[in-house]
Amino acid sequence: MDKQMIYFSKLKENAIIPSKRDEDGAFDIYACFEEEYLVLEPHTTVMVPTGIASAFSSDYVAILKERGSTGTKGIGQRSGVIDSGYRGEWLMPITNHNEVPLIIMKKESVLPQSLSEDLRKAIIYPYEKALSQCIMVEVPKLQINEIPYEELVQFQSQRGTGRLGSSGK
């Protein structure tokens, strides 16, 4: 495997392989599902499929983050770490932080008239637009050395054992 290469495969025909411009720090990641739309109720998290899988060097980890444009719409990207050895479908844990439903909807889709009033007030996010982004981060190769706690606290630090709020900032 070429250590400077990310290999992507489509698991679904309509999946979009991640892309980025040279000047961008992250790859755009898109939803890929069969339904006409996907509803995220207020304050819930849904694992949104991407239809892609990957392989890359163990020198890296893929970290999924929210995009600026999704964050301004109350769409959060929850923890999303893709390890180099994972070969399954990438899933995006997406949280709707809004008080109304969020609907990820395909361009040609039409919401049924039978939808509840709550869904009529929903935020519509275009299916065709990137939903999150992926940052590739180099993973340092560190060794683990277990030592007694009494030795550990001898390593000098400004904070020491100070807990939350101990810095006074």
N, CA and C of each residue as an Amber inpcrd file, in Angstrom:
protein
   507
   0.8600000  -1.1820000   0.0000000   0.0000000   0.0000000   0.0000000
   0.8980000   1.2340000   0.0000000   0.5930000   2.1750000  -0.8510000
   1.3100000   3.4470000  -0.9160000   0.9190000   4.2790000   0.3020000
   1.8790000   4.6600000   1.1400000   1.5980000   5.3910000   2.3830000
   1.0430000   6.7950000   2.1500000   1.1870000   7.3300000   0.9490000
   0.6810000   8.6670000   0.6450000  -0.6340000   8.6210000  -0.1320000
  -1.3250000   7.4900000  -0.0860000  -2.5400000   7.2950000  -0.8680000
  -3.6950000   6.9020000   0.0490000  -4.8790000   7.4440000  -0.2510000
  -6.1150000   6.9880000   0.3810000  -6.8800000   6.2480000  -0.7120000
  -7.2430000   5.0130000  -0.4480000  -7.9940000   4.2130000  -1.4080000
  -9.4570000   4.2070000  -0.9800000 -10.3420000   4.6030000  -1.8850000
 -11.7740000   4.5920000  -1.6070000 -12.4620000   3.6250000  -2.5590000
 -13.5070000   2.9870000  -2.0840000 -14.3730000   2.1410000  -2.9000000
 -15.8160000   2.5510000  -2.6740000 -16.5940000   2.4830000  -3.7520000
 -18.0340000   2.7130000  -3.6390000 -18.7090000   1.4050000  -3.2530000
 -19.4800000   1.4450000  -2.1890000 -20.2830000   0.2950000  -1.7900000
 -21.6720000   0.3760000  -2.4050000 -22.0360000   1.5830000  -2.8240000
 -23.3170000   1.8300000  -3.4800000 -23.0250000   2.6270000  -4.7460000
 -23.7440000   2.3350000  -5.8050000 -23.4850000   2.9450000  -7.1040000
 -23.5220000   4.4620000  -7.0820000 -24.4450000   5.0400000  -6.3180000
 -24.5930000   6.4990000  -6.3160000 -23.7490000   7.2020000  -5.2480000
 -22.8430000   6.4800000  -4.6020000 -21.9520000   7.0910000  -3.6090000
 -21.0030000   8.0710000  -4.2960000 -20.5620000   9.0650000  -3.5390000
 -19.6200000  10.0590000  -4.0540000 -18.2850000   9.8800000  -3.3410000
 -17.2350000   9.6560000  -4.1190000 -15.8980000   9.5270000  -3.5530000
 -15.4840000  10.8910000  -2.9930000 -14.9620000  10.9460000  -1.7570000
 -14.5610000  12.2190000  -1.1610000 -13.5590000  12.9670000  -2.0380000
 -13.6500000  14.2950000  -1.9900000 -12.7550000  15.1250000  -2.7810000
 -12.4170000  16.3790000  -1.9980000 -11.3440000  17.0430000  -2.4280000
 -10.9750000  18.3330000  -1.8500000 -10.0660000  19.0530000  -2.8260000
 -10.0420000  20.3650000  -2.7220000  -9.0820000  21.1610000  -3.4850000
  -7.7460000  21.1080000  -2.7570000  -6.6600000  21.3540000  -3.4670000
  -5.3370000  21.3510000  -2.8450000  -5.2590000  22.3080000  -1.6670000
  -5.9390000  23.4340000  -1.7580000  -5.8550000  24.4450000  -0.6990000
  -6.7550000  24.1420000   0.4930000  -7.6240000  23.1370000   0.3870000
  -8.5240000  22.7700000   1.4800000  -7.8380000  21.7930000   2.4310000
  -8.1990000  21.8700000   3.6880000  -7.6170000  20.9850000   4.6790000
  -8.3680000  19.6840000   4.8780000  -9.5750000  19.5840000   4.2970000
 -10.4000000  18.4040000   4.5560000 -11.1450000  17.9710000   3.3040000
 -11.5090000  16.7040000   3.2900000 -12.2640000  16.1050000   2.1920000
 -13.7590000  16.2550000   2.4640000 -14.5350000  16.5560000   1.4340000
 -15.9870000  16.6120000   1.5700000 -16.5570000  15.1970000   1.5810000
 -17.4970000  14.9570000   2.5090000 -18.1320000  13.6430000   2.6580000
 -19.6390000  13.8290000   2.4540000 -20.2330000  12.9390000   1.6640000
 -21.6400000  13.0430000   1.2710000 -22.4570000  11.8680000   1.8160000
 -23.7200000  12.1340000   2.0760000 -24.6600000  11.0740000   2.4580000
 -24.9520000  10.2070000   1.2380000 -25.3060000   8.9650000   1.4850000
 -25.7020000   8.0560000   0.4120000 -26.7170000   7.0680000   0.9860000
 -27.9880000   7.3010000   0.6720000 -29.0380000   6.3870000   1.1260000
 -30.0640000   6.2230000   0.0190000 -30.8540000   5.1560000   0.0930000
 -31.8100000   4.8060000  -0.9560000 -33.1110000   5.5950000  -0.8520000
 -33.5160000   5.9460000   0.3690000 -34.7830000   6.6410000   0.5800000
 -34.7660000   8.0080000  -0.0950000 -35.9370000   8.5890000  -0.2890000
 -36.0400000   9.9220000  -0.8850000 -35.5600000  11.0020000   0.0680000
 -35.6970000  10.7440000   1.3750000 -35.2490000  11.7010000   2.3810000
 -34.9990000  10.9600000   3.6840000 -34.2620000  11.6230000   4.5690000
 -33.9380000  11.0690000   5.8750000 -34.3000000  12.1370000   6.9110000
 -35.1040000  11.7570000   7.9000000 -35.5570000  12.7010000   8.9260000
 -34.7510000  12.5020000  10.2050000 -34.2150000  13.6090000  10.7230000
 -33.5600000  13.6240000  12.0250000 -34.4200000  14.4720000  12.9470000
 -35.0060000  13.8410000  13.9200000 -35.8520000  14.5540000  14.8690000
 -34.9800000  15.4910000  15.7170000 -35.5930000  16.5070000  16.3470000
 -34.8090000  17.4330000  17.1710000 -34.0080000  16.6980000  18.2510000
 -32.7730000  17.1320000  18.4180000 -31.8870000  16.6430000  19.4760000
 -31.6510000  15.1290000  19.4230000 -31.5890000  14.6040000  18.2150000
 -31.2690000  13.1870000  18.0420000 -30.0570000  13.0500000  17.1330000
 -29.4010000  11.9100000  17.2440000 -28.2440000  11.5930000  16.4060000
 -28.5830000  10.3770000  15.5670000 -28.2560000  10.4540000  14.2750000
 -28.5050000   9.3660000  13.3400000 -27.1920000   9.0250000  12.6430000
 -26.9370000   7.7550000  12.4700000 -25.7630000   7.3090000  11.7200000
 -26.1270000   7.3560000  10.2370000 -25.6450000   8.3720000   9.5490000
 -25.9790000   8.5840000   8.1380000 -24.9600000   7.8420000   7.2760000
 -25.4310000   6.9450000   6.4040000 -24.4990000   6.1850000   5.5560000
 -23.8770000   7.0500000   4.4580000 -22.6790000   6.6450000   4.0240000
 -21.9620000   7.3660000   2.9690000 -21.8120000   6.5410000   1.6960000
 -21.9620000   5.2250000   1.8030000 -21.7920000   4.3680000   0.6340000
 -20.3440000   4.1680000   0.2210000 -19.3900000   4.5550000   1.0750000
 -17.9700000   4.4020000   0.7490000 -17.2450000   3.6120000   1.8310000
 -16.1290000   3.0060000   1.4460000 -15.2040000   2.3440000   2.3610000
 -13.8050000   2.7870000   1.9650000 -12.8360000   2.5410000   2.8450000
 -11.4870000   3.0500000   2.5740000 -10.4030000   2.1120000   3.0670000
  -9.2010000   2.3990000   2.5840000  -7.9660000   1.7960000   3.0850000
  -6.8980000   2.8760000   2.9890000  -6.1070000   3.0120000   4.0320000
  -4.9940000   3.9630000   4.0310000  -3.9820000   3.5170000   5.0670000
  -2.8190000   4.1260000   5.0270000  -1.6970000   3.7650000   5.8800000
  -2.0350000   3.9080000   7.3630000  -1.4620000   3.0200000   8.1710000
  -1.6370000   3.1150000   9.6250000  -0.9120000   4.3300000  10.2050000
  -0.2310000   5.0820000   9.3640000   0.3790000   6.3410000   9.8020000
  -0.6780000   7.4290000  10.0010000  -1.9260000   7.1550000   9.5950000
  -2.9900000   8.1680000   9.6130000  -4.2630000   7.6450000  10.2680000
  -5.1030000   8.6000000  10.6590000  -6.4680000   8.3260000  11.0950000
  -7.3530000   9.3680000  10.4100000  -8.5520000   8.9650000  10.0170000
  -9.5140000   9.8800000   9.4070000 -10.4560000  10.3730000  10.5040000
 -10.5900000  11.6900000  10.6170000 -11.4590000  12.2710000  11.6390000
 -12.5630000  13.0540000  10.9410000 -13.8110000  12.6540000  11.1790000
 -14.9610000  13.3440000  10.5980000 -15.3300000  14.5410000  11.4680000
 -15.5570000  15.6710000  10.8290000 -15.9090000  16.9120000  11.5110000
 -17.0770000  17.5630000  10.7760000 -17.7820000  18.4630000  11.4770000
 -18.8510000  19.1990000  10.8030000 -18.2360000  20.2690000   9.9040000
 -18.9650000  20.6020000   8.8770000 -18.5780000  21.6890000   7.9790000
 -19.0780000  22.9980000   8.5770000 -18.4510000  24.0960000   8.2040000
 -18.8970000  25.4020000   8.6960000 -20.3470000  25.6610000   8.3430000
 -20.7320000  25.3180000   7.1220000 -22.1040000  25.5870000   6.6800000
 -23.1260000  24.7160000   7.3970000 -22.7440000  23.5170000   7.8210000
 -23.7030000  22.6780000   8.5540000 -23.8030000  23.1360000  10.0030000
 -22.6860000  23.5470000  10.5730000 -22.6990000  24.0330000  11.9520000
 -23.6010000  25.2410000  12.1350000 -23.6540000  26.1080000  11.1300000
 -24.5150000  27.2860000  11.2210000 -25.9950000  26.9380000  11.0980000
 -26.2950000  25.7240000  10.6650000 -27.6850000  25.2710000  10.5410000
 -28.0950000  24.3640000  11.7010000 -27.2580000  24.2830000  12.7240000
 -27.5870000  23.4400000  13.8780000 -27.3600000  21.9650000  13.6230000
 -26.5570000  21.6420000  12.6180000 -26.2380000  20.2490000  12.3040000
 -24.8650000  19.9530000  12.8830000 -24.7950000  19.0010000  13.7900000
 -23.5300000  18.6500000  14.4340000 -22.9990000  17.3220000  13.9430000
 -21.6970000  17.2460000  13.8400000 -21.0170000  15.9820000  13.5110000
 -20.4720000  15.4480000  14.8230000 -21.0080000  14.3600000  15.2840000
 -20.5620000  13.7730000  16.5440000 -19.2220000  13.0800000  16.3150000
 -18.7330000  12.4110000  17.3220000 -17.4420000  11.7480000  17.1930000
 -17.4410000  10.8710000  15.9440000 -16.3780000  10.9470000  15.2120000
 -16.2630000  10.1670000  13.9900000 -14.8130000   9.8980000  13.6860000
 -14.3120000   8.7730000  14.1550000 -12.9330000   8.3840000  13.8990000
 -12.9470000   7.1310000  13.0440000 -12.2620000   7.1980000  11.8990000
 -12.1530000   6.0380000  11.0180000 -10.7020000   5.5630000  11.0860000
 -10.4960000   4.4030000  11.6530000  -9.1530000   3.8440000  11.7570000
  -8.6920000   3.2850000  10.4230000  -7.3740000   3.2330000  10.2400000
  -6.8010000   2.7790000   8.9680000  -7.1810000   1.3420000   8.6330000
  -7.4020000   0.5040000   9.6290000  -7.7200000  -0.8990000   9.3810000
  -9.1900000  -1.1860000   9.1370000 -10.0590000  -0.1800000   9.2660000
 -11.5050000  -0.3780000   9.0870000 -11.8370000  -0.4280000   7.6040000
 -12.5310000  -1.4720000   7.1850000 -12.8820000  -1.6470000   5.7780000
 -14.3850000  -1.5950000   5.5230000 -15.1660000  -1.2980000   6.5380000
 -16.6120000  -1.2200000   6.3820000 -17.0510000   0.1480000   5.8850000
 -18.3730000   0.3020000   5.7450000 -18.9370000   1.5650000   5.2680000
 -18.7200000   2.6790000   6.2810000 -18.2920000   3.8350000   5.7750000
 -18.1830000   5.0180000   6.6190000 -19.5980000   5.4740000   6.9720000
 -19.8190000   5.7380000   8.2440000 -21.0870000   6.2830000   8.7210000
 -20.7930000   7.6150000   9.4010000 -21.6600000   8.5890000   9.1670000
 -21.5000000   9.9060000   9.7890000 -22.5110000  10.0340000  10.9180000
 -22.0700000  10.1260000  12.1860000 -23.0030000  10.3680000  13.2800000
 -23.4130000  11.8410000  13.2780000 -24.5920000  12.1310000  12.7600000
 -25.0730000  13.5020000  12.5920000 -26.1420000  13.8010000  13.6470000
 -25.9870000  14.9370000  14.3340000 -26.9370000  15.3480000  15.3650000
 -27.6860000  16.5960000  14.9180000 -28.9990000  16.5620000  15.0860000
 -29.8490000  17.7250000  14.8390000 -29.9840000  18.4790000  16.1600000
 -29.3150000  19.6230000  16.2680000 -29.3550000  20.4270000  17.4920000
 -30.5100000  21.4240000  17.4960000 -31.3730000  21.3590000  16.5170000
 -32.4790000  22.3050000  16.3750000 -33.7150000  21.8610000  17.1400000
 -34.6680000  22.7970000  17.2850000 -35.9500000  22.5120000  17.9360000
 -36.9720000  21.9450000  16.9500000 -36.6210000  21.9000000  15.6720000
 -37.4940000  21.3630000  14.6240000 -36.7610000  20.2340000  13.9180000
 -37.4930000  19.3520000  13.2270000 -36.8280000  18.2700000  12.5060000
 -35.8960000  18.7980000  11.4160000 -34.9310000  17.9820000  11.0790000
 -34.0130000  18.2440000   9.9780000 -34.2530000  17.1420000   8.9480000
 -34.4350000  17.5340000   7.6870000 -34.6640000  16.5460000   6.6330000
 -33.5570000  16.6770000   5.6000000 -32.8200000  15.5930000   5.4120000
 -31.8330000  15.5230000   4.3320000 -32.6080000  14.9710000   3.1440000
 -32.7750000  15.8070000   2.1100000 -33.7130000  15.4660000   1.0400000
 -33.0740000  15.5600000  -0.3370000 -33.3600000  14.5620000  -1.1610000
 -32.8770000  14.5530000  -2.5350000 -33.5890000  15.6210000  -3.3490000
 -32.8720000  16.2010000  -4.3020000 -33.3620000  17.3360000  -5.0860000
 -34.7070000  17.0520000  -5.7520000 -34.8490000  15.8860000  -6.3400000
 -36.0690000  15.5720000  -7.0930000 -37.2120000  15.0810000  -6.2130000
 -36.9800000  14.9680000  -4.9170000 -37.9890000  14.4370000  -4.0060000
 -39.0230000  15.4800000  -3.6290000 -40.2020000  14.9770000  -3.2870000
 -41.2900000  15.8230000  -2.8090000 -41.7930000  15.1930000  -1.5190000
 -41.9420000  16.0190000  -0.4880000 -42.4550000  15.4990000   0.7740000
 -43.9310000  15.1690000   0.6320000 -44.3700000  14.0270000   1.1590000
 -45.7910000  13.6650000   1.0690000 -46.6760000  14.6390000   1.8430000
 -47.8840000  14.8510000   1.3540000 -48.8470000  15.7370000   2.0070000
 -49.2270000  15.2280000   3.3950000 -49.0680000  13.9330000   3.6200000
 -49.4840000  13.3280000   4.8850000 -48.5220000  13.6010000   6.0380000
 -47.4300000  14.3080000   5.7990000 -46.4790000  14.5810000   6.8730000
 -47.0980000  15.4430000   7.9640000 -46.6140000  15.2380000   9.1790000
 -47.1260000  16.0230000  10.3110000 -46.7320000  17.4880000  10.1620000
 -47.4000000  18.3370000  10.9150000 -47.1130000  19.7770000  10.8930000
 -45.6730000  20.0540000  11.3130000 -45.1470000  19.2580000  12.2720000
 -43.7580000  19.4290000  12.7100000 -42.7850000  19.2590000  11.5420000
 -43.0550000  18.2560000  10.6980000 -42.1610000  18.0380000   9.5560000
 -42.3210000  19.1230000   8.5030000 -43.4700000  19.7470000   8.4480000
 -43.6800000  20.8530000   7.5000000 -42.8180000  22.0690000   7.8760000
 -42.4470000  22.1810000   9.1800000 -41.6260000  23.2930000   9.6660000
 -40.1350000  22.9390000   9.6670000 -39.8030000  21.7890000   9.1480000
 -38.4370000  21.2540000   9.2220000 -37.4270000  22.0760000   8.4350000
 -36.1860000  21.9330000   8.8260000 -35.0650000  22.4820000   8.0700000
 -34.7300000  21.4580000   6.9910000 -34.6530000  21.9010000   5.7430000
 -34.3330000  21.0040000   4.6300000 -32.8630000  21.1830000   4.2830000
 -32.1180000  20.0790000   4.2780000 -30.7080000  20.1050000   3.8780000
 -30.5790000  19.2880000   2.5960000 -29.9670000  19.8570000   1.5580000
 -29.8770000  19.1480000   0.2750000 -28.9760000  17.9070000   0.3420000
 -29.5050000  16.8040000  -0.0960000 -28.7850000  15.5330000  -0.1660000
 -27.5160000  15.6680000  -1.0060000 -27.5690000  16.4870000  -2.0280000
 -26.4720000  16.6240000  -2.9780000 -25.3060000  17.4540000  -2.4320000
 -25.4800000  18.0450000  -1.2580000 -24.4380000  18.8810000  -0.6610000
 -23.6470000  18.0660000   0.3700000 -22.3310000  18.2970000   0.4570000
 -21.5100000  17.5880000   1.4460000 -22.0960000  17.7960000   2.8410000
 -22.1280000  16.7330000   3.6320000 -22.7360000  16.7910000   4.9600000
 -21.6890000  16.9360000   6.0670000 -20.5040000  16.4080000   5.8410000
 -19.4230000  16.5720000   6.8110000 -18.1030000  16.6240000   6.0550000
 -17.0300000  16.7090000   6.8050000 -15.7130000  16.7270000   6.1850000
 -14.7990000  15.7700000   6.9350000 -13.7550000  15.3440000   6.2610000
 -12.8200000  14.3900000   6.8330000 -11.4240000  14.9920000   6.8230000
 -10.8060000  15.0290000   7.9760000  -9.4420000  15.5050000   8.1260000
  -8.5550000  14.2840000   8.3620000  -7.5060000  14.1570000   7.5730000
  -6.5490000  13.0690000   7.7680000  -5.4550000  13.5790000   8.7080000
  -5.2470000  12.8630000   9.8090000  -4.2930000  13.2840000  10.8280000
  -3.2320000  12.2010000  10.9900000  -1.9790000  12.6370000  11.0210000
  -0.8850000  11.6880000  11.2240000  -0.9150000  11.1900000  12.6610000
  -0.7440000   9.8940000  12.8320000  -0.7790000   9.2730000  14.1490000
   0.6600000   9.0150000  14.6010000   1.0810000   9.6380000  15.6970000
   2.4430000   9.3750000  16.1690000   2.5630000   7.9370000  16.6540000
   3.7050000   7.3610000  16.4410000   3.9700000   5.9890000  16.8890000
   4.5890000   6.0560000  18.2830000   3.7690000   5.9190000  19.2980000
   4.2060000   6.0200000  20.6840000   4.2290000   4.6430000  21.3310000
   5.1470000   4.4490000  22.2330000   5.2320000   3.2190000  23.0070000
   4.5860000   3.4500000  24.3680000   4.0320000   2.4170000  24.9460000
   3.3970000   2.5170000  26.2640000   4.3630000   1.9780000  27.3060000
   4.4690000   2.7010000  28.4140000   5.3070000   2.2790000  29.5250000
   4.5060000   2.4990000  30.8040000   4.0610000   1.4290000  31.4200000
   3.3050000   1.5510000  32.6630000   4.2680000   1.7510000  33.8210000
   3.9950000   2.7940000  34.6260000   4.8170000   3.0840000  35.7970000
   3.8980000   3.3300000  36.9840000   4.4240000   3.2080000  38.2080000
   3.6060000   3.4980000  39.3890000   3.2000000   4.9750000  39.4060000
   2.0310000   5.2480000  39.9650000   1.5210000   6.6190000  40.0280000
   2.4960000   7.5400000  40.7650000   3.1430000   7.0440000  41.7950000
   4.0910000   7.8520000  42.5660000   5.2170000   8.3720000  41.6740000
   5.6360000   7.5780000  40.6860000   6.6670000   8.0300000  39.7430000
   6.0750000   9.0090000  38.7300000   4.8510000   8.7380000  38.2910000
   4.2150000   9.5900000  37.2890000   4.0800000  11.0330000  37.7670000
   3.6610000  11.2370000  39.0080000   3.4600000  12.5970000  39.5130000
   4.7810000  13.3370000  39.7080000   5.9050000  12.6560000  39.5970000
   7.2130000  13.3030000  39.6960000   7.5750000  14.0490000  38.4100000
   6.8920000  13.7200000  37.2730000   7.1300000  14.4610000  36.0320000
   6.5790000  15.8670000  36.2240000   7.3890000  16.8790000  36.0180000
   7.0130000  18.2610000  36.2560000   5.9570000  18.7390000  35.2600000
   4.9640000  19.4910000  35.7750000   3.9760000  20.1610000  34.9340000
   3.4450000  21.3540000  35.7130000   2.9550000  22.3500000  34.9970000
   2.3880000  23.5160000  35.6710000   1.0530000  23.1840000  36.3270000
   0.2780000  22.3330000  35.7020000  -1.0640000  22.0430000  36.1990000
  -1.0570000  21.0250000  37.3240000  -0.1970000  20.0440000  37.2420000
  -0.1720000  18.9980000  38.2590000  -1.4790000  18.2430000  38.2940000
  -2.0750000  18.1320000  39.4730000  -3.3330000  17.3910000  39.6210000
  -4.5480000  18.3120000  39.6540000  -4.3490000  19.5790000  39.2640000
  -5.4710000  20.5280000  39.2500000  -6.5730000  20.0820000  38.3000000
  -7.7920000  20.1490000  38.7510000  -8.9400000  19.6910000  37.9550000
  -9.6120000  20.8350000  37.2480000 -10.8180000  20.5820000  36.7770000
 -11.5930000  21.5860000  36.0370000 -11.6560000  22.9000000  36.7900000
 -11.3240000  23.9690000  36.1160000 -11.3800000  25.2960000  36.7210000
 -10.1360000  25.6510000  37.5170000  -9.1840000  24.7550000  37.6620000
  -8.0170000  25.0140000  38.5020000  -7.0780000  26.0550000  37.9050000
  -7.1690000  26.2970000  36.6040000  -6.2730000  27.2760000  35.9960000
  -6.7100000  28.7120000  36.2900000  -7.9670000  28.8830000  36.7220000
  -8.4790000  30.2080000  37.0170000  -8.8170000  31.0240000  35.7810000
  -8.7560000  30.4380000  34.6280000  -9.0480000  31.1580000  33.3690000
 -10.5370000  31.1950000  33.1090000
